[in-house]
Amino acid sequence: MSKMAQLAMDAPLLVPRTRHQDAALRTRTLRDACAFAELWDPIQALRKQLQLEDDVSLNPLYFLATTDHVRRPCAVACWRGDRLIGVLFATERHVRGFRSGYGLGGDYTGRGLLICHPQDEAVVIAASVQALMADGLHSLHLRMLLRDQTRMELPGMRATFLDARVLGDRMTLPSSFEQYLRTLGKHTRRNVRYYTRKTVAAGIQFEQDLAEQEYETSVARLNAETDFPANERRLARDRRLLMLNGGTRRFGLRGPDGVMVAVLCGFTRRKRFHLLTQLNDAHLQRLSLSVVLRGYVIQHLIDTGHTELQYMGGSSLSLGRFCKPQQYRSLIVDRKTGVAAVGKSLGSWMVKFAARIGKPLPVAVQTLCRGFLDESSLSISTALGPSAVAMRPEAND
């Protein structure tokens, strides 16, 4: 409870809570850490009943640590009578401190959305959507691991359901590194060995326990040079999660001049390592530092008794093929009427026209009107598109 209280004091904005009621359920929107603190005991009791203590993504502390001034909480708690039956974790995007009306729930591979029994899933989601729309949202994208095939009724709303098997985010670790290599495709296995030999020949060494200050200094330098930088909000999220969870680890590759050329951080819960962010020196792409560092980290994890590696928020396409696939659903909901609906309908026409003439509009524009696009266009902005490419038979090595 001390961590919960600290998060409550550190909450960037405390806003009034809202209530929504229908014939079946009572719901309450949770927009700050204080609201979660008030419901801490019943939420933890439900998590224990569902045996979710091992899933950090469904811990309210984890959810709150991943929010910030741009993505602020708009979770929903649902009761049937006096019994808490579900909690849906979602955030609303804010622009310069103002609500945008766009909500998002679940991570890229569908984790971290919902605490409830499978038989209550459809009714909890439907009640939560109704509550959030009544509370000012006009668009909501929910990403979930599918346990119930039900496509719930959402009166007065435009709803798109995208269901598919997607790349997993958890990799089982065997008892030895050689066994792990044998689980990979032959080309991936060859690359791990080949590029590891090349980095050793170049005088690059693995560091298994970087000090926090050296890690942060290395992140700042590498992030300024890479073609794919991690934004400051993500890095700040990493710091909060590392502070919140025990078993914090910072790994890296050190060049012959003593400078870090790749870094990676994460934390251990029980025997699972949760990998957060990795950055590599953009000038050394020829050495495939990402492959090398992850190989070293996995070997170290196996040697220290870890049995699983979880890529928080989703794995890379190359490594996701070696994780157990997951049944996934994207549920995209928009109001059918109102100024926002008219604007998004017009925007979707512009997106289609631009694609037809070969001049696609920016991703941000497509995201704004995604609920009015066709399913093939929508899948590109979810886990479905990349997973479909990576899971083709010809993509396996």
N, C-alpha and C positions, 0 to 999 in steps of 0.2 A: 504493500500500500504506500510505502514511502516514495517509490518511483512514480506511482500514480499521482500522488499529491504534488510532487515536483513538476510533473507534466502539466497538471492543472494550473499551477502558479505561473508556468512559463508559456501558457497558451497565448498565441499572438492576438487573438480576438475572441471575446466572449459575447455571443449574440443570444437573443431570446430563443428558447426552445419552442417548437411548435407541436401541436397534437392533431391527430387525424383519427376519425372514428368511423367504422362502418358496422354493418350488422354482425359480422363474424369476429373481427379483430379490433383491438385497440393498438394504435401505433404512436410512437413518439420520435421526433427527429432529434438526433444528438449532434449538435454543432460545435461542441467544445469539450475539452478534457474534463471539466467539472461535471458535465452530464454523464460521462462514462464513469466517473468516480462514484456518483450516486447509485449507479446500477452495477457496480463492480462485483458484488457478491452473487447476484443472480446470473450475471454473464459467466462468471467463473464456474458456477454450479452447472450451467448448461454445457460449457466446454468440457468439464469433467465427465458429465453424463455421456457426452458424445465421444469421449476419449480423444480430445483434440489437443491435449497438453503438449504433444510432440510437434505440432504444426505452428511455428512462430508466426506465420502469415495470418493466422486467425486469432492472434492475441491482441486485445485492444491497445496494449502498450506499443506493439509493433506498428499497428495502423496509425496511431497518433504520431509516432516518430517519423513516419513517411509523409506526413502532411506539412504544409508550410503556408506562407502568405499568399501563394498563388493557388494551390490546391488545398482547400479548407474542408474540414469534415462536414458531411451531411448524411451521417449514418442513420439507420432507422431500427428501432427496437419494436418488436411485435409481441403482444400478449393475446392469449386466448383466455378470457376471464382474468384470473389473478396469476396465471402461469406464463412466464416468459417462454416463448416457443422459437424465437429467432431474432438474429441481429444481421442486418445487411450493412456492410461497410462500403461507403461511397464518399467521393469528394466532389466539390463544385469548384470549377475554375473561376478565379477572380482576376479582374484586369484593373490595375491601378486602385485596388481596394474595393472595387465594385463587383457585385455578382454578375456573372455572365449568363447564368441559366443553363450552362452545360455541365452535366454530371458524368462521373466515370466511376465504375466499381470493378474490383478485381484486377490482377496484374495481367501481363501479356499472355501468360499461359493459363489463366483462369483461376489462379489461387487467390485466397484472401478476400473473397466476396461475402461468404454466407456461413453463419452458424445456425444450423437447424437440423432436425431429423429429415431424412429424404422424403418422407410422406408429407411433410409440411412445406417442402421447398416451393412448390408452385403458388400456394396461397400466401406465403411470406413475401415472395418476390412481387406478386400482384399487388398486395397491400402496400408494400414499400414504394413501388412505382407510383401508385395513386397518391400516397402521402407526399412524396417529393414533388410531383407535378402540382399538387395543391399548394405546396410551399414555395412555388415560384420557379421551378425548373421547367424548361420547355424541351430539353433534349437530354437523354440518358443512355449511356452505353454500358451495359453490364457484361462482364466477361467471367465465365464460370466453368468449373469442372462439372460436366453433366452427370447427374445421378438419376434424374427423373425426365423422361422424354416428353412430359406434358407441355403443351404450348398454351399457356394461360390466356384467358380472355382479358383484354385491356380496353374497355369501352372508351370511345372518344379519342383513341390514340392510334398512331401509325406505328406498327411494330414489325420488325424484321428479325427472323430467327435464322442464324447461321450455325449449323451443326456439322462437326467433322472431327476426325481423329487428327491430332496435331503432335508436333514434336514434344517430348517430355522435358522436364527440368530437373529430374532427379536421376543420378547415375549411381548404380550399385557398385561398390568397390570390393573386389575379391580379396583374398588373403595375401596375395603377392603382386608386385608390379608386373612381373612377367605374365601372370594370369590376366591381369588387366589389359596388357598389350594384345593378348590373344583374342580379347573380346572386340577389338577394333577391326575395321577393314584393313586389308593388306596395304593399301596406299597410305592410310592414316598412320598405321603402325610404322611403316617405312619412314614417313616424314618425321615422326617423333624421334626416332633413332638417328636419322641423318642430320637433322638440324641441331640436335643436342651435341653431336660430335663436332659440328661446325662451330657452335658457340664456345665449346671447350677449347678448340684449336685457336679461337680468336681471343682467348684469355678471359672469357666471361664466366663468372661463377654464381652459383645459386646461394641466396641468403634466405634463411628460413625464419629469421626473427628480427625484422627491422625495428628500430626504435621509432616511436611515433613522430618525432621531429624530423628525422631523416626521411621518413615516408612522406610527410606533408611537403617537405622541400622538393622531393623528387616528383610528386604529383604536380606541383605548380609548374615545374620546368617541362615535364613531359606533356602536360595538358596544353601548354602554350605552343608546342611544336607539332602535335599530332593532327592528322587530317580529320579525325573523329573525336573531338574533345568531349569530356564529360562536363556538363554545365555545373555551375556552382551550386545550384539547388540539389543536384544529385550528390555531389561531394559532401554537402552539409548533411544530407540524409544519411550518408555512410557514417559520418562522425557520430550522429545521434544513435544509430543502430549499434555501432561498436561500443559506445559508452553504455548503452542499455543492456547489452548481452555480454555474458562472460565468454571466456575462450577466444578473445580477440587475437587475431594473427595478421601480420603484415609481412608478405613475402616479396622477393625481388631478385633481379639479375644485376650483378655489379660488373661493370666493364673493367678492363685492365688499368684504366686511370683512376679507378675508385668511384666513378660516377654511376648511379643507378640507370640502367637502360630499359628496365621494365619493372613494374610494381603491381601488386595484387593484394586485396584485403578481404577479410571475411571473419566469421566467428563460428565457434563450435557449440552446438547444443547436443548433449548426449554424445552420440557417435556420428552425427551428421555435421559436415562443414558447409556453411552457407556462404557462397562466393558472391561478393558484391560487385566490385569494379576492378577492371584491369586496364592499365595504360602502358603503351610501348613506345620506344623511340622510333619516330617516323623515318629517321635516316637509316634504320637498320632493318628495313622490311625484308631484305634478302635473306635474313637469318631466321625469319618466322618466329620472332621472340614470343608471340602469344602461345604457339604450340609448345615451345620449349619450356616456358615458365609453368604452364599448366601441367605439363608432364612431370616436372620436378615436384610441384605441389601435390599432385596425386600420389606420387611415390612416397612423399613425406607423410601424407595422410594415412596411407596404407600401413606404413611402418609404425605409426603412432596409434593404430587401433581403430581408425575411422572405418565405418562400413558404408557410408553414403556421402555423395557430394550433391548439393543442390545449387543450381544456378538461379539466384534470386531474380525474379522478373523474367526469366527465360534464358535458354542457352543459345549458343551460336548455332548456325545451321549445320556446321561441320560436326560439332560434338553432340547436338541434340539427337542425331540419328542413333546414338548409342545409349540414349535414355529411353525408358519405357514410354511408349506413346500414350496420350491421354484423350479421353472423349471430352470435347470442348464445345461450348456454345457462346456465341456473341448474340446478345439481345439488344437491339437498337430501337429506342422508343422516342417518338416525337409527338408533340401535340398536333392534331390535325388542323386546328384553326388558330387564328391570331396573326399578328404582324410577323412574328418569327417564322411561322409556317409559310406565309406568302413569300418571304425573303428566301427561305431555304428551297422552296419549290422553284423559284426563278434561278437560284444559284445552281441547282441540279441540272437545269436545262443548259446553262452556260457551260457546266463541266462536260456534259455530253457533246455539245457542239464543238467545244475546244478539242476534245479527244478525236472527234470525227475529222477535223481538219489538221490533225497532227500537232497541235500546240496546246498540250495539257496545262491546265491552270495549276497554281501552287498547291501543295498538299494541304495547307491551312484552309484554303477555300473549299477543297473537297471534304475536309473534316467538318466544316461548319454546316454543310448541307448533306452529310452522309446518310441520314435517315431517309432521304428522298432519292437516293441513287439506287441503281439496280444491284442485285446480289453479287455479280461478278466484279463490279467496281468496288463494292464494300469489302470484299474479302481481302483486297490488297492491303487495307489498313488494319487488318486483324492478323491473328496467328495463322489463319487458314491459307492465305496466299503463299507465304514463304514455306510453310510446312508441306503444302502440296508439291512444291518444287523439290524440296529436300527428300521427300518420301517416295519419289518416283523410283522404280526398280533400277533404272540406269544411273541414278545418283549414288547408289550404294557401291562401296568398294570392297 
